[in-house]
Amino acid sequence: MNDLIDLWKKHLSPFLSDPWESVFFWRTLALALMTIFLIGLLFRNRVVAWILKGERVEHDRQIFVKADGILTERHLLDLVASLMSLHACIAGSMHPLDRLPRFFQEEGNQYLKKRLRKASSKLVSACNALSHFVSLNFWVHPPNQGARDFEDTWIRLHPELNIDTSDDPSPRKEDSYAQYAKQLDELCIGVTKEYRSYRALIKDALRL
């Protein structure tokens, strides 16, 4: 056993001696520093990418939080439900659909991940299409609602063509109304589909 201990002491003697006077110590230190330097050169792109990835994810998370503050999933679903079931909504409830596209138009509000940027672009297009349709085909009804502000006023899909609200119902008007209602339903389904795709990508990419 003593012989074995002596062998270990002899083997480790370069480490156990004064390191400042040990050639072995300085050689080992130089090799270690050289190894670290070479590893840094070989993997520098990965290290930089890893650091930037964290910054990109945080940037995209902040963009989502701001966008979600403009148009929440709950608000969109409630709005779509009102439009599809009643063919009507409160005028102010359309504002988030107008504000979201304006938000994403700013360069600073673009997602850095390509698939998120693409999904948000599709959602913006769907929001614009529905908002444009409502602006052209919805009218205040009933006329005298007593609302202090237009934002609180009910607007309805072509009340002059709706057999329930028109003073002069006719088959021709009913057919026209049915065509408008079909377009409205398609646009509502479209914006809901794009929002769900967008939200699923957000959950996958940003864990939100």
Helices and strands as residue ranges (DSSP letters): H 2-16, G 19-21, H 23-42, H 44-70, H 73-86, E 88-90, G 91-94, H 95-105, G 107-109, H 114-137, E 138-140, G 150-152, E 154-157, H 171-206
